[in-house]
Amino acid sequence: MGRFRIGNFDVDVSRGKISSAEGVQIVEPKVMDVLQFLYSHRGNVVSQEEIFAAVWPNSVFSPSNVQRNIALLRKALNEDSKNPQFIITHPKRGYCLELNEHTRSHCVKWPLLAFIAVTIVCLVGGWCAFATQVVKTDFSALVPVTSNEANESSQSQSNNGNYLAFVRGDNDNQHIWLKELTTGKEVQLSQHPSTYYSLGWSPDNRALAFIEKQNDVSQLAYFNLDMVTLTSLNYANVLEFKEYLVTSQQLQWTNNNQVYFIERRKHKNDTQLSTVNIETKQKQVIKASMGQDWLKLHALSPDQTQLALGYEAGQNNYRIEILNLTDNSSKTIAVIEDGIQGLSWHPSGEYLLISNTNNLLLIDRQGNSTDIAFNNYQVIRDAAFTPSGEEILMELVNIDVDILRATSATPQQYEKLVDTSSVDFLPVFSPDSTKFVFESHRFGLKQLFLYEQGKQTLIFANPNNEELFGVVWSKNGEEVITASKDKLFRIDLKSGDYQEIAHHHHSFYLREKFYNEDAILVSYRADDGVTFHPAKLDMQTLSLSPFTGQGERLACYAMALDKHDQIYFSNNKQVFRLDQDGNFAQVWHADDSDIIGLAVDEQTLSITLEQEDGYELNMFDLQSAHSEIRHIANEKGNMLINASHDNTQLLYLTEPKRKRTLVRLR
């Protein structure tokens, strides 16, 4: 279809021309594509979705792109949108190109009109007010931003897209670096090593704000920058934090010199969105969240009128809100699962980019989401489009956690049992303590393995790669049960088969199998976001029954069952026992250390307490009330995670090793 006629207009597709006796107009390729599609369906109503799919394949639907190109077509055809002659709008249905029969032709001779006054109107780049950018979602190449082997994190793009600021190094030996993306030139901005994070550019790209943490005190400061020599001109301290800790991964700096950040009160979980004026240094709390809602991330919209906020809301739910900075009103647009590690806006201001653990999600203002697929098994942080929307910059984090074993006889000698380059964690001993099941994220898959006599065996492949919430053993040691958010998986260790059981409850965490009935002790997060409510899940009826004491739901940190199915539960200082009649009584209390684990074997209550220099194991005899106390030093930072039923074997997790790399997705 090289040429055709619409009324008095001749259309030359290959040259992008629409000609009439009044002149010649050159239109954008996409405008011509829309016209071709309408002409091929002339006389029929086609929806905006159909037009978009034909003209912008493999892109996220954007009605504004269709509307813009229709407007440009009408302008080229000298058509009034209120009284159209050719392109007719059918409300809530789409558009129709209507032509008189005598004007339809698939082959039109060029009119030889000598008197034509040729006026070329270039529409390329015109009428941008109609448009938002087409969102690119098809990427094929992942390339590193730098070639340095050190850890690099906290990346922040300048607003013009020419520079990338980031932190290089580990712990308190970090520096802030600046990279010119067009030339590849890198310079170190900070003068002394420290702990730096949460960077943010000024709107004019001439200053960089950051958080520096030394000992237990943090401060918000900034460098003024010479963008010719790429050097820092001076350092200015804005705000010091003693009672709060800045937790946001980015700082958002506005045109009126307000810097937005997220902070958390130390030793508590209350978070709040705050702002400080760079000039007056006055801080103001904008929005506070308490309890189960933990404000994690924020992102300033391109027009600086709104902030996107990301919350952890409990039960593996993460809520995305849009906060209007004019009146502080907010609206929830989406609730997602499996974590948020980054939040940013598409340059159009119509979409949000979510770093969803191992995946990238694009979410529009109506909450509709689209996956941006690329081959990845690492954790994604702070993914953000470049200003052109053609690339995505992000931080990829590979986390390595191994499983160690020590014995009560030699508590400081660690034997590495499970060693991969990924996360291996949550080991749970079998009833006879001869083996354990653990979760492994090798190759980006969340799977269960059995460790027995030095051998690791895959027992649950988790084909849909679902988030798993705990593992329990049957009391005879023949079965392992795990759970996703809406399913239970009963795994037969002899046959290797498993039974999938759907349930209608929200996600809960599996704690321990009951001894005397086919039920599981589970927990779900309490409203304060820290403690948990215990409940009993009946494996036959799948009913979930919360435990109560004195008419109220119980709240606890740790819990365990004895052989009579009595529940022992603790807050951070006390241990209680709940009997079958719903009565509970305190059976033990700690003087100063915090309780992190409970287990019951015969008449011995094993209590694990965390101390500054290690752990305390308290074996409390429930009959005699006598305690046997064992102190375990922990000089290497390993985490005590489980113990055999006789406390002779201790399982630890190594301190996570993180390899952080900055990459660009093209």
C-alpha positions in Angstrom: 0.0 0.0 0.0 2.4 2.7 -1.3 -0.2 5.4 -2.1 -3.8 6.1 -1.5 -6.3 9.0 -1.4 -8.3 10.4 1.4 -10.8 13.0 0.1 -8.6 15.7 -1.6 -5.5 14.4 0.0 -2.9 12.2 -1.6 -1.0 10.0 0.8 2.6 8.8 -0.1 3.4 6.3 2.6 7.1 5.7 1.7 7.9 9.4 1.7 5.7 10.2 4.7 3.8 12.9 2.7 0.2 14.0 2.8 -0.4 16.4 -0.2 -3.2 18.5 -1.3 -3.7 21.6 -3.5 -2.8 23.7 -0.5 0.5 22.1 0.2 2.6 19.1 1.2 3.1 18.0 4.8 5.7 15.6 6.1 4.5 13.5 9.0 6.3 11.3 11.5 6.6 7.6 10.7 4.4 6.6 13.6 1.7 9.0 12.4 1.8 7.4 8.9 1.7 4.0 10.5 -1.5 4.9 12.3 -3.0 6.3 9.1 -2.1 3.1 7.3 -3.8 1.0 9.9 -6.9 3.1 9.8 -7.0 2.9 6.0 -6.6 -0.9 6.0 -9.6 -1.0 8.3 -11.5 1.8 6.7 -15.2 1.8 7.4 -14.7 -0.2 10.6 -14.3 0.9 14.2 -10.9 0.0 15.7 -10.0 0.4 19.3 -7.1 2.3 20.7 -5.7 -1.0 21.9 -5.8 -2.4 18.4 -4.0 0.6 17.0 -1.4 0.6 19.7 -0.7 -3.1 19.2 -0.2 -2.7 15.5 2.0 0.4 15.6 3.9 -0.1 18.9 4.4 -3.9 19.3 6.0 -5.2 22.4 5.3 -2.0 24.3 3.1 -1.2 27.3 -0.2 0.2 26.2 -0.4 4.0 26.4 -3.6 5.6 25.1 -2.0 9.0 25.1 0.3 7.9 22.2 -2.7 6.9 20.1 -4.5 10.1 21.0 -1.5 12.2 20.0 -1.0 10.6 16.6 -4.8 10.9 15.9 -4.5 14.6 16.7 -1.5 15.0 14.4 -3.4 13.2 11.6 -6.4 15.4 11.9 -4.1 18.5 11.8 -2.4 17.1 8.6 -5.9 16.5 7.1 -7.1 20.0 8.1 -9.8 18.3 10.2 -11.7 19.8 13.2 -11.9 17.2 16.0 -15.3 18.6 17.0 -16.7 18.2 13.4 -14.5 15.5 11.7 -14.9 14.6 8.1 -12.6 11.5 7.9 -11.5 10.2 11.4 -14.6 9.7 13.4 -14.4 9.1 17.2 -16.8 6.5 18.6 -16.8 7.1 22.4 -15.5 4.1 24.4 -15.1 2.1 21.2 -12.3 3.7 19.1 -11.9 5.4 15.7 -13.2 4.8 12.2 -11.8 6.2 9.0 -14.8 6.9 6.8 -14.4 7.6 3.1 -16.8 8.3 0.2 -16.7 5.4 -2.3 -15.4 7.5 -5.1 -12.4 8.6 -3.1 -11.2 5.1 -2.3 -8.2 4.0 -4.4 -5.3 1.7 -3.9 -3.3 3.4 -6.7 -3.4 7.1 -7.2 -1.6 9.1 -9.9 0.4 12.1 -8.7 -1.6 15.2 -9.6 0.4 17.4 -11.9 -0.7 20.7 -10.5 1.8 23.4 -11.5 0.2 25.9 -9.3 0.8 24.0 -6.0 2.5 26.1 -3.4 4.5 23.5 -1.6 4.6 24.1 2.1 6.4 21.5 4.1 5.4 21.3 7.7 7.7 19.2 9.8 5.7 17.4 12.5 8.6 15.5 13.9 8.9 16.5 17.5 5.9 18.8 17.3 2.9 19.1 19.5 4.7 17.2 22.4 1.9 18.4 24.7 -0.2 15.6 23.3 2.4 12.9 24.1 3.9 10.7 26.7 6.7 8.6 25.6 6.3 5.1 24.3 7.6 2.8 27.1 10.3 0.5 26.0 10.0 -2.9 27.6 12.0 -5.1 25.2 15.7 -5.2 26.3 18.3 -7.6 25.0 21.7 -6.7 26.5 23.1 -6.4 30.0 26.4 -4.7 30.3 28.5 -3.5 33.3 28.8 0.2 34.0 32.3 0.0 35.3 35.2 -2.5 35.2 36.1 -2.2 38.9 36.1 -5.3 41.0 35.1 -3.5 44.2 31.5 -3.5 45.4 29.5 -0.6 43.9 26.1 0.5 45.2 23.7 3.4 45.8 23.8 4.5 42.2 22.0 7.8 41.4 21.7 9.3 37.9 21.9 13.1 37.3 18.7 14.6 36.0 20.2 15.2 32.6 21.4 11.6 32.3 25.0 12.6 31.7 26.5 11.5 35.1 26.2 8.6 37.5 27.1 9.0 41.2 27.7 5.9 43.2 29.4 4.4 46.3 32.5 2.2 45.9 33.9 0.0 48.7 32.6 -1.8 51.8 31.5 -1.0 55.3 33.4 2.0 56.7 35.9 2.1 53.8 33.7 3.6 51.1 34.0 6.6 48.8 31.6 8.5 46.6 32.5 8.3 42.9 31.3 10.2 39.9 31.2 8.8 36.3 30.7 10.7 33.2 28.6 8.3 31.1 29.5 9.7 27.7 33.3 9.6 28.1 33.6 6.9 30.8 35.7 9.2 33.0 35.6 8.4 36.7 36.6 10.6 39.7 36.5 10.2 43.4 34.4 12.9 45.1 34.8 12.1 48.8 38.0 13.0 50.6 38.0 10.5 53.4 36.7 6.9 53.7 33.5 6.4 55.6 30.1 4.7 55.2 28.1 6.5 52.5 24.7 5.8 51.1 21.4 7.3 49.9 22.6 9.8 47.2 20.5 12.4 45.4 21.2 15.1 42.8 20.2 18.7 42.9 17.7 19.7 40.1 20.5 21.7 38.3 22.9 18.8 38.4 25.5 20.9 40.2 25.3 19.4 43.7 25.1 15.9 45.2 23.5 15.1 48.5 24.3 12.0 50.5 24.1 10.3 53.9 27.3 9.6 55.8 27.3 7.4 58.9 30.1 7.3 61.5 29.7 5.2 64.6 26.1 5.7 65.7 25.6 9.1 64.2 24.5 9.9 60.6 24.4 13.2 58.8 22.9 14.5 55.6 25.4 16.6 53.7 26.1 17.6 50.1 28.9 18.5 47.7 28.8 21.4 45.3 30.3 20.2 42.0 32.5 21.7 39.3 31.0 19.8 36.2 33.9 20.9 34.0 36.7 19.3 36.1 34.3 16.8 37.8 35.5 17.8 41.2 33.8 18.6 44.5 34.1 22.3 45.4 32.9 22.3 49.0 31.2 20.2 51.6 28.1 21.3 53.5 26.5 19.6 56.5 22.7 20.0 56.6 21.3 17.7 59.3 22.6 15.4 62.0 20.6 12.3 63.0 21.0 10.9 66.6 17.6 9.5 67.4 16.8 8.4 63.9 18.4 6.4 61.1 17.9 7.3 57.5 16.7 4.2 55.7 15.8 5.4 52.2 17.9 4.2 49.4 17.7 7.6 47.6 17.5 11.3 48.5 14.9 13.3 46.4 16.0 17.0 45.9 13.3 19.4 44.6 13.5 22.8 42.9 12.6 24.6 46.1 15.6 23.1 47.9 13.6 20.5 49.8 15.3 17.1 50.2 12.9 14.2 51.0 14.1 11.1 52.8 12.8 8.2 54.9 13.9 7.7 58.5 13.3 5.2 61.3 13.5 5.8 65.0 16.3 3.8 66.5 15.4 0.7 68.4 11.8 0.9 67.0 10.1 0.1 63.7 8.2 3.4 63.3 9.1 5.0 60.0 8.3 8.4 58.5 8.7 10.5 55.4 10.5 13.7 56.2 12.0 16.7 54.4 14.7 19.2 55.2 15.3 22.6 53.6 18.9 22.8 52.3 19.1 26.5 53.0 17.3 26.8 56.4 18.2 23.3 57.6 14.7 23.0 59.0 13.3 19.4 59.1 9.6 18.6 58.8 7.8 15.2 59.1 5.5 14.8 56.1 3.9 11.4 56.7 4.4 8.9 59.5 3.7 5.2 59.5 3.6 3.0 62.5 3.4 -0.7 63.3 3.0 -3.1 60.5 3.4 -0.5 57.8 7.1 0.1 57.2 7.9 2.8 54.7 10.8 1.6 52.7 11.2 3.6 49.4 10.2 6.9 47.9 10.6 8.4 44.4 9.9 12.0 43.2 7.8 12.3 40.0 9.4 14.1 37.0 7.1 17.1 37.5 7.9 17.1 41.3 4.2 17.2 42.3 4.0 13.7 43.6 6.0 11.1 45.5 5.7 7.4 45.0 5.9 5.5 48.3 6.7 1.8 48.8 5.6 0.1 52.0 6.1 -3.3 53.5 2.7 -4.1 54.8 3.2 -7.6 56.3 2.2 -11.0 55.1 4.5 -10.7 52.1 2.5 -7.7 50.9 4.2 -4.5 49.6 2.0 -1.5 48.9 2.6 1.2 46.4 1.1 4.6 47.0 1.1 8.0 45.2 1.4 11.0 47.6 0.2 14.4 46.3 2.7 16.9 47.6 0.1 19.8 47.3 -2.4 18.5 49.8 -0.6 15.4 51.2 -3.4 13.1 50.0 -2.4 9.6 49.0 -3.8 6.8 46.9 -2.9 3.2 46.8 -2.3 2.0 43.2 -0.9 -1.5 43.7 -0.1 -4.2 46.1 2.7 -6.6 45.1 4.5 -9.6 46.7 8.0 -10.8 47.2 9.7 -7.5 48.0 10.5 -4.1 46.7 14.2 -3.2 46.4 13.8 -0.1 44.2 11.2 2.4 43.1 11.5 5.0 40.4 9.5 6.8 37.7 9.5 6.4 34.0 10.5 9.7 32.3 6.9 10.1 31.0 5.6 10.3 34.6 2.9 7.7 33.8 4.6 4.6 35.0 6.6 3.3 38.0 9.5 0.9 37.7 9.7 -1.6 40.6 12.8 -3.6 41.6 10.8 -6.7 42.6 13.7 -8.8 44.1 14.8 -10.7 41.0 12.3 -9.1 38.6 11.5 -5.7 37.1 7.9 -4.6 37.1 6.4 -1.6 35.2 3.2 -0.3 36.9 0.9 2.4 35.5 -1.2 4.8 37.6 -4.1 2.4 37.5 -2.1 -0.4 39.0 -1.7 -2.5 35.8 1.7 -4.2 35.8 4.0 -5.5 33.1 7.1 -7.6 33.5 10.3 -6.4 31.9 11.9 -9.7 31.2 15.7 -10.3 31.2 17.8 -13.3 32.2 18.6 -12.6 35.9 18.8 -14.5 39.2 20.4 -11.8 41.4 18.7 -9.2 43.6 17.9 -6.0 41.7 18.2 -2.7 43.5 17.4 0.9 42.5 16.6 0.2 38.9 15.8 3.4 37.0 15.3 4.4 33.4 17.6 6.8 31.8 16.0 10.2 30.8 15.5 8.9 27.2 13.8 5.7 28.5 16.1 3.6 26.2 18.1 2.0 29.0 17.7 1.0 32.6 20.5 1.4 35.2 20.5 -0.8 38.2 22.5 -2.5 40.9 22.7 -6.3 40.9 23.5 -8.0 44.2 24.6 -11.6 44.6 24.2 -12.8 48.2 26.2 -15.7 49.5 25.1 -17.4 52.8 26.5 -20.8 53.9 25.5 -23.2 56.6 28.0 -24.2 59.3 28.0 -26.7 62.1 29.6 -26.6 65.5 29.3 -29.0 68.5 28.7 -28.4 72.1 32.1 -30.0 72.8 34.0 -27.6 70.4 31.6 -24.6 70.0 34.3 -22.4 68.3 35.2 -24.9 65.6 33.0 -24.4 62.6 32.5 -27.0 59.9 31.1 -25.7 56.6 28.3 -28.1 55.5 26.6 -26.2 52.7 28.8 -23.9 50.6 27.4 -22.4 47.3 27.6 -19.0 45.8 24.0 -18.3 46.7 21.7 -18.1 49.8 21.5 -21.4 51.7 19.5 -20.9 54.9 16.7 -22.0 57.3 18.0 -25.5 58.2 15.6 -27.6 60.2 16.7 -30.7 61.9 14.8 -34.0 61.5 13.1 -35.5 64.7 16.2 -37.8 65.2 18.6 -34.9 64.4 20.5 -37.1 61.9 19.8 -34.8 58.9 18.2 -31.5 58.1 16.2 -29.8 55.4 17.2 -26.3 54.2 16.2 -23.8 51.6 18.6 -22.9 48.8 18.4 -20.1 46.2 21.1 -21.5 43.9 20.5 -20.5 40.2 17.8 -18.1 41.3 15.4 -20.9 42.3 13.8 -21.3 45.7 14.2 -25.0 46.4 14.4 -27.4 49.3 17.3 -29.7 49.8 18.0 -32.5 52.3 21.4 -32.7 54.0 22.4 -36.2 55.2 25.8 -37.6 55.9 27.6 -35.0 53.8 25.2 -35.3 50.8 22.8 -32.7 49.5 19.7 -34.0 47.7 17.0 -31.9 46.0 13.6 -32.9 47.5 11.4 -30.0 46.3 12.1 -28.3 43.0 9.3 -25.7 43.5 8.4 -25.6 39.8 6.7 -22.2 40.0 9.5 -20.7 42.0 7.1 -19.5 44.7 8.1 -17.8 47.9 8.3 -20.4 50.7 7.2 -19.8 54.3 8.8 -22.3 56.6 9.5 -26.0 56.8 8.2 -28.6 59.3 8.9 -32.3 59.7 6.4 -35.0 60.5 7.1 -36.5 63.8 8.1 -39.9 62.2 10.6 -38.1 60.0 9.1 -39.5 56.8 7.5 -36.3 55.5 8.4 -32.6 55.1 5.8 -29.9 54.7 6.4 -26.4 53.3 4.0 -23.6 52.3 3.7 -20.8 49.7 1.3 -17.9 50.1 -1.7 -20.0 49.1 -0.6 -23.6 49.0 0.8 -26.4 51.2 3.3 -29.0 49.9 3.5 -32.4 51.6 6.8 -34.0 50.5 7.3 -37.7 50.8 11.0 -38.3 51.4 11.0 -41.9 50.4 9.2 -41.6 47.1 10.2 -38.1 46.2 6.6 -37.2 45.4 4.7 -34.3 46.8 1.1 -33.4 47.3 0.0 -29.8 46.5 -2.9 -28.5 48.7 -4.5 -25.1 48.1 -5.8 -23.1 51.0 -7.7 -19.8 51.1 -5.9 -18.2 54.0 -3.3 -15.4 53.7 0.3 -16.4 54.0 1.5 -17.8 57.3 4.7 -19.3 58.5 5.1 -22.9 59.4 6.6 -23.5 62.9 6.1 -27.1 64.1 4.0 -30.2 63.6 1.6 -31.2 66.4 2.4 -34.5 68.0 -1.1 -35.8 68.6 -3.2 -34.6 65.7 -2.7 -33.8 62.0 -2.2 -30.1 62.5 0.7 -27.5 62.3 1.6 -24.7 64.6 1.8 -21.6 62.4 2.3 -17.9 62.9 1.3 -14.7 61.2 2.5 -11.2 61.7 0.8 -9.0 64.3 -0.3 -5.5 63.7 2.9 -4.1 65.3 4.9 -5.6 62.5 7.3 -7.3 64.8 5.6 -9.9 66.9 3.5 -12.9 65.7 0.2 -14.5 66.5 0.2 -18.3 66.8 -2.5 -20.4 65.3 -3.3 -24.0 64.5 -3.8 -25.2 60.9 -5.8 -28.3 60.7 -4.4 -30.4 57.8 -7.7 -32.2 57.3 -10.1 -29.3 57.2 -7.5 -26.6 56.4 -9.2 -24.4 59.1 -7.0 -21.9 60.8 -7.7 -21.3 64.5 -5.8 -18.5 66.3 -4.8 -19.2 69.9 -6.2 -16.9 72.6 -5.4 -16.4 76.2 -7.7 -14.6 78.6 -9.9 -13.6 75.6 -7.1 -12.0 73.5 -5.0 -13.2 70.6 -1.5 -14.2 71.8 1.5 -12.3 70.5 4.9 -13.9 70.6 8.4 -13.9 69.2 9.3 -17.6 69.5 7.2 -20.7 70.0 7.4 -24.4 70.5 5.3 -27.5 71.3 5.8 -30.2 73.9 4.7 -33.8 73.4 1.3 -33.0 75.0 0.8 -30.3 72.3 1.0 -27.6 74.9 2.3 -24.3 73.4 5.3 -22.5 74.8 5.7 -18.9 73.5 7.8 -15.9 74.4 8.0 -12.2 74.1 11.5 -10.8 74.2 11.9 -11.4 78.0 9.4 -14.0 79.2 8.3 -17.5 78.3 4.7 -18.6 78.8 2.8 -21.9 78.6 -0.7 -22.2 77.2 -2.7 -25.3 78.2 -5.6 -26.9 76.3 -8.2 -24.8 78.2 -6.7 -21.5 77.0 -5.0 -20.6 80.3 -1.4 -19.4 80.3 1.2 -18.8 82.9 4.7 -17.5 83.0 7.3 -20.3 83.3 10.5 -18.4 82.8 11.9 -14.9 82.4 15.2 -13.3 81.3 17.0 -10.6 83.2 18.4 -8.6 80.4 19.1 -10.6 77.2 16.5 -11.0 74.5 14.9 -14.4 73.7 15.4 -15.5 70.1 14.5 -19.2 70.2 12.6 -21.9 72.0 12.5 -25.7 71.9 10.9 -28.3 74.2 12.2 -31.8 74.6 10.8 -34.1 77.2 10.9 -31.9 80.4 13.6 -29.6 79.2 12.8 -26.1 77.9 15.7 -24.8 75.7 15.9 -21.1 75.5 18.3 -19.3 73.2 19.2 -15.7 74.1 21.1 -13.2 72.1 24.0 -11.3 73.8 26.5 -8.7 72.7 29.4 -11.2 72.4 27.4 -14.2 71.4 24.6 -16.4 72.7 23.4 -18.0 75.9 21.7 -21.4 75.8 19.6 -22.0 78.9 18.3 -25.6 79.5 15.5 -25.1 82.0 14.1 -28.2 83.7 10.3 -27.8 83.9 10.0 -30.1 86.9 12.8 -28.9 89.1 13.1 -25.4 87.8 16.8 -25.9 87.6 18.8 -24.2 84.7 21.9 -25.3 83.0 23.5 -22.4 81.3 26.0 -22.5 78.4 27.6 -19.4 76.9 28.8 -19.4 73.3 31.1 -16.7 72.0 30.5 -15.5 68.5 33.6 -13.7 67.3 33.0 -14.3 63.6 29.6 -12.8 63.2 27.8 -16.1 62.4 24.1 -16.4 63.2 22.9 -19.3 65.4 19.9 -20.6 63.6 19.1 -24.1 64.9 20.2 -26.8 67.2 19.7 -30.6 67.5 17.1 -31.8 70.0 19.8 -32.6 72.5 21.7 -29.4 71.8 24.9 -31.2 70.9 24.9 -29.9 67.3 24.6 -26.2 66.5 23.8 -24.9 63.1 24.9 -21.4 62.0 24.5 -19.1 59.0 27.5 -17.2 57.8 27.3 -13.5 57.7 26.0 -12.6 54.2 28.6 -11.8 51.6 27.3 -9.4 49.0 28.8 -8.7 45.6 27.3 -5.5 44.2 27.6 -4.6 40.6 26.3 -1.7 38.6 24.9 -2.6 35.2 22.8 -1.1 32.3 20.1 -2.9 30.5 19.8 -2.0 26.8 
